[in-house]
Amino acid sequence: MKKISSTILLVIGILIIVGTLNPIYLYYKENSIIKELTQLYTVSNKDLVNNRIELNNNRIEIIEDTKESGAFLQLVLNNVKLGDPIFAENATNNLTYAKGVWIAVFNIHENSQSTDANDKTAIVVMTAAQKNWTIYYLDQDQRYEVRHISIDQKSQDYLDTLLIKLSSNPMMGYESDIGYASGSVSALMIPMILCIIGLAMALIGLVMLCRFWIRKKK
């Protein structure tokens, strides 16, 4: 009977450990990505004054076509229209897209560079449903790269995700949303507590089995 109970205890403990290792691993991986990005980049949000800004040799404007229920917003880069107009409903909290709700502009500095001569500009455009983003990366030669990202298919470039988090969706994770979905430390604490319980159960079961076999040999 002791052999069966100790074996059950050991097996249950191992199963609990296995079941909790993945969320713990994902949580610590998210933290390691955050540290890596902090070492690589300094990202600063830039406010648009009167719907325009000049940054890193690029002129960015937002042209409004105001309607009764909102406005169509057209992004213009160096006098060239980028993408289609975005319809923005009237804000109810006195915040506007220029504050990062609809369109956000960032300066990206690589910390390995001693000057800002190679700083880049990023424009993050968010859809009304907050499920799709378009990111424009601009260099100082007025060339740009476009990336389209959805909430269901995350980018392989962690910088894309960082810009999305800073502009509109802080709950998005780099590879997993486990550390952000609940909005509390329980996202990590519960798996860790369960893992400790599983480890204790496995150790107790193993000790009981060892004692059983030692007594049997005697």
One Martini backbone bead per residue (centre of mass of N, CA, C, O) as a GRO file, in nm:
protein
  218
    1MET     BB    1   0.058   0.063  -0.021
    2LYS     BB    2   0.306   0.251   0.002
    3LYS     BB    3   0.400   0.210  -0.287
    4ILE     BB    4   0.151   0.329  -0.429
    5SER     BB    5   0.140   0.610  -0.288
    6SER     BB    6   0.430   0.698  -0.365
    7THR     BB    7   0.394   0.672  -0.671
    8ILE     BB    8   0.160   0.870  -0.701
    9LEU     BB    9   0.309   1.112  -0.581
   10LEU     BB   10   0.538   1.119  -0.788
   11VAL     BB   11   0.370   1.146  -1.048
   12ILE     BB   12   0.210   1.402  -0.975
   13GLY     BB   13   0.455   1.582  -0.928
   14ILE     BB   14   0.571   1.561  -1.216
   15LEU     BB   15   0.321   1.669  -1.366
   16ILE     BB   16   0.322   1.948  -1.233
   17ILE     BB   17   0.600   2.035  -1.324
   18VAL     BB   18   0.556   2.009  -1.630
   19GLY     BB   19   0.300   2.208  -1.638
   20THR     BB   20   0.483   2.471  -1.516
   21LEU     BB   21   0.741   2.523  -1.691
   22ASN     BB   22   0.640   2.684  -1.936
   23PRO     BB   23   0.535   2.952  -1.802
   24ILE     BB   24   0.804   3.013  -1.661
   25TYR     BB   25   0.977   3.029  -1.915
   26LEU     BB   26   0.814   3.253  -2.061
   27TYR     BB   27   0.851   3.472  -1.847
   28TYR     BB   28   1.168   3.481  -1.850
   29LYS     BB   29   1.191   3.541  -2.153
   30GLU     BB   30   1.056   3.815  -2.149
   31ASN     BB   31   1.267   3.947  -1.961
   32SER     BB   32   1.513   3.901  -2.148
   33ILE     BB   33   1.404   4.073  -2.382
   34ILE     BB   34   1.383   4.340  -2.232
   35LYS     BB   35   1.686   4.362  -2.164
   36GLU     BB   36   1.789   4.355  -2.454
   37LEU     BB   37   1.640   4.611  -2.556
   38THR     BB   38   1.765   4.808  -2.349
   39GLN     BB   39   2.059   4.766  -2.458
   40LEU     BB   40   2.004   4.844  -2.769
   41TYR     BB   41   1.773   5.068  -2.696
   42THR     BB   42   1.636   5.406  -2.748
   43VAL     BB   43   1.297   5.493  -2.686
   44SER     BB   44   1.108   5.779  -2.813
   45ASN     BB   45   0.845   5.983  -2.781
   46LYS     BB   46   0.669   6.188  -3.030
   47ASP     BB   47   0.514   6.479  -3.062
   48LEU     BB   48   0.255   6.629  -3.233
   49VAL     BB   49   0.252   6.950  -3.379
   50ASN     BB   50  -0.002   7.023  -3.557
   51ASN     BB   51   0.032   6.742  -3.713
   52ARG     BB   52   0.360   6.775  -3.686
   53ILE     BB   53   0.701   6.659  -3.785
   54GLU     BB   54   1.061   6.684  -3.741
   55LEU     BB   55   1.268   6.385  -3.806
   56ASN     BB   56   1.546   6.271  -3.922
   57ASN     BB   57   1.492   6.413  -4.209
   58ASN     BB   58   1.172   6.412  -4.153
   59ARG     BB   59   0.835   6.470  -4.270
   60ILE     BB   60   0.544   6.469  -4.063
   61GLU     BB   61   0.193   6.418  -4.140
   62ILE     BB   62  -0.157   6.503  -4.055
   63ILE     BB   63  -0.450   6.476  -4.237
   64GLU     BB   64  -0.768   6.625  -4.200
   65ASP     BB   65  -1.110   6.488  -4.243
   66THR     BB   66  -1.380   6.624  -4.122
   67LYS     BB   67  -1.647   6.489  -3.937
   68GLU     BB   68  -1.909   6.438  -3.734
   69SER     BB   69  -1.784   6.146  -3.607
   70GLY     BB   70  -1.494   6.251  -3.724
   71ALA     BB   71  -1.186   6.137  -3.896
   72PHE     BB   72  -0.971   6.152  -4.161
   73LEU     BB   73  -0.644   6.003  -4.175
   74GLN     BB   74  -0.344   6.129  -4.331
   75LEU     BB   75  -0.040   6.009  -4.407
   76VAL     BB   76   0.265   6.213  -4.437
   77LEU     BB   77   0.577   6.177  -4.627
   78ASN     BB   78   0.744   6.401  -4.775
   79ASN     BB   79   0.471   6.466  -4.950
   80VAL     BB   80   0.377   6.159  -4.911
   81LYS     BB   81   0.151   5.924  -4.919
   82LEU     BB   82   0.050   5.686  -4.661
   83GLY     BB   83  -0.167   5.510  -4.745
   84ASP     BB   84  -0.470   5.504  -4.610
   85PRO     BB   85  -0.718   5.632  -4.468
   86ILE     BB   86  -0.821   5.693  -4.128
   87PHE     BB   87  -1.081   5.627  -3.914
   88ALA     BB   88  -1.173   5.855  -3.648
   89GLU     BB   89  -1.323   5.876  -3.373
   90ASN     BB   90  -1.447   6.048  -3.137
   91ALA     BB   91  -1.332   6.147  -2.850
   92THR     BB   92  -1.413   6.101  -2.483
   93ASN     BB   93  -1.106   6.191  -2.335
   94ASN     BB   94  -0.932   6.419  -2.490
   95LEU     BB   95  -0.794   6.229  -2.683
   96THR     BB   96  -0.558   6.171  -2.940
   97TYR     BB   97  -0.378   6.031  -3.189
   98ALA     BB   98  -0.119   6.215  -3.124
   99LYS     BB   99  -0.088   6.047  -2.837
  100GLY     BB  100  -0.117   5.722  -2.956
  101VAL     BB  101  -0.395   5.601  -3.053
  102TRP     BB  102  -0.330   5.606  -3.377
  103ILE     BB  103  -0.056   5.783  -3.395
  104ALA     BB  104   0.296   5.707  -3.367
  105VAL     BB  105   0.615   5.856  -3.271
  106PHE     BB  106   0.964   5.748  -3.303
  107ASN     BB  107   1.280   5.731  -3.154
  108ILE     BB  108   1.576   5.544  -3.266
  109HIS     BB  109   1.846   5.432  -3.059
  110GLU     BB  110   2.157   5.301  -3.078
  111ASN     BB  111   2.371   5.228  -2.815
  112SER     BB  112   2.633   5.175  -3.001
  113GLN     BB  113   2.599   5.470  -3.067
  114SER     BB  114   2.750   5.792  -3.019
  115THR     BB  115   2.535   5.902  -3.216
  116ASP     BB  116   2.245   6.041  -3.411
  117ALA     BB  117   2.306   5.979  -3.725
  118ASN     BB  118   2.139   5.676  -3.709
  119ASP     BB  119   1.871   5.749  -3.649
  120LYS     BB  120   1.536   5.645  -3.621
  121THR     BB  121   1.203   5.624  -3.752
  122ALA     BB  122   0.874   5.558  -3.610
  123ILE     BB  123   0.552   5.450  -3.738
  124VAL     BB  124   0.242   5.392  -3.570
  125VAL     BB  125  -0.041   5.218  -3.701
  126MET     BB  126  -0.376   5.195  -3.587
  127THR     BB  127  -0.651   5.029  -3.567
  128ALA     BB  128  -0.964   5.033  -3.437
  129ALA     BB  129  -0.940   4.724  -3.324
  130GLN     BB  130  -0.639   4.663  -3.230
  131LYS     BB  131  -0.520   4.414  -3.446
  132ASN     BB  132  -0.362   4.621  -3.635
  133TRP     BB  133  -0.037   4.703  -3.781
  134THR     BB  134   0.166   4.982  -3.896
  135ILE     BB  135   0.518   5.004  -3.977
  136TYR     BB  136   0.746   5.276  -4.007
  137TYR     BB  137   1.078   5.289  -4.130
  138LEU     BB  138   1.312   5.559  -4.096
  139ASP     BB  139   1.561   5.720  -4.247
  140GLN     BB  140   1.791   5.989  -4.321
  141ASP     BB  141   1.733   5.925  -4.650
  142GLN     BB  142   1.413   5.874  -4.687
  143ARG     BB  143   1.379   5.583  -4.622
  144TYR     BB  144   1.146   5.295  -4.623
  145GLU     BB  145   0.973   5.057  -4.408
  146VAL     BB  146   0.720   4.801  -4.415
  147ARG     BB  147   0.497   4.674  -4.151
  148HIS     BB  148   0.276   4.397  -4.087
  149ILE     BB  149   0.063   4.353  -3.794
  150SER     BB  150  -0.078   4.108  -3.579
  151ILE     BB  151  -0.217   3.964  -3.295
  152ASP     BB  152  -0.192   3.661  -3.422
  153GLN     BB  153   0.091   3.767  -3.570
  154LYS     BB  154   0.389   3.793  -3.467
  155SER     BB  155   0.680   3.935  -3.460
  156GLN     BB  156   1.029   3.860  -3.492
  157ASP     BB  157   1.059   4.156  -3.408
  158TYR     BB  158   1.086   4.305  -3.101
  159LEU     BB  159   1.062   4.605  -3.181
  160ASP     BB  160   0.776   4.599  -3.284
  161THR     BB  161   0.646   4.523  -3.012
  162LEU     BB  162   0.747   4.762  -2.850
  163LEU     BB  163   0.595   4.980  -3.015
  164ILE     BB  164   0.313   4.868  -2.957
  165LYS     BB  165   0.325   4.890  -2.650
  166LEU     BB  166   0.382   5.205  -2.642
  167SER     BB  167   0.124   5.296  -2.824
  168SER     BB  168  -0.140   5.063  -2.747
  169ASN     BB  169  -0.029   4.750  -2.633
  170PRO     BB  170   0.089   4.649  -2.325
  171MET     BB  171  -0.025   4.332  -2.333
  172MET     BB  172   0.183   4.257  -2.529
  173GLY     BB  173   0.388   4.006  -2.618
  174TYR     BB  174   0.665   3.874  -2.766
  175GLU     BB  175   0.565   3.546  -2.725
  176SER     BB  176   0.390   3.607  -2.461
  177ASP     BB  177   0.095   3.695  -2.247
  178ILE     BB  178   0.133   3.587  -1.949
  179GLY     BB  179   0.248   3.864  -1.803
  180TYR     BB  180  -0.032   4.050  -1.899
  181ALA     BB  181  -0.326   3.939  -1.892
  182SER     BB  182  -0.385   3.968  -1.571
  183GLY     BB  183  -0.221   4.218  -1.427
  184SER     BB  184  -0.047   4.019  -1.239
  185VAL     BB  185   0.163   3.816  -1.039
  186SER     BB  186  -0.001   3.545  -1.075
  187ALA     BB  187   0.120   3.453  -1.348
  188LEU     BB  188   0.376   3.346  -1.176
  189MET     BB  189   0.301   3.243  -0.887
  190ILE     BB  190   0.124   2.997  -0.948
  191PRO     BB  191   0.332   2.818  -1.102
  192MET     BB  192   0.547   2.823  -0.875
  193ILE     BB  193   0.379   2.697  -0.649
  194LEU     BB  194   0.308   2.439  -0.803
  195CYS     BB  195   0.600   2.349  -0.848
  196ILE     BB  196   0.673   2.321  -0.549
  197ILE     BB  197   0.458   2.115  -0.483
  198GLY     BB  198   0.549   1.904  -0.690
  199LEU     BB  199   0.836   1.872  -0.575
  200ALA     BB  200   0.750   1.778  -0.294
  201MET     BB  201   0.590   1.529  -0.384
  202ALA     BB  202   0.822   1.388  -0.534
  203LEU     BB  203   1.016   1.367  -0.292
  204ILE     BB  204   0.833   1.211  -0.103
  205GLY     BB  205   0.786   0.972  -0.293
  206LEU     BB  206   1.087   0.894  -0.323
  207VAL     BB  207   1.150   0.845  -0.024
  208MET     BB  208   0.934   0.627   0.019
  209LEU     BB  209   1.050   0.429  -0.191
  210CYS     BB  210   1.331   0.396  -0.070
  211ARG     BB  211   1.236   0.284   0.203
  212PHE     BB  212   1.089   0.041   0.090
  213TRP     BB  213   1.340  -0.098  -0.047
  214ILE     BB  214   1.517  -0.114   0.204
  215ARG     BB  215   1.325  -0.288   0.376
  216LYS     BB  216   1.300  -0.522   0.171
  217LYS     BB  217   1.605  -0.607   0.180
  218LYS     BB  218   1.597  -0.672   0.494
   0.00000   0.00000   0.00000
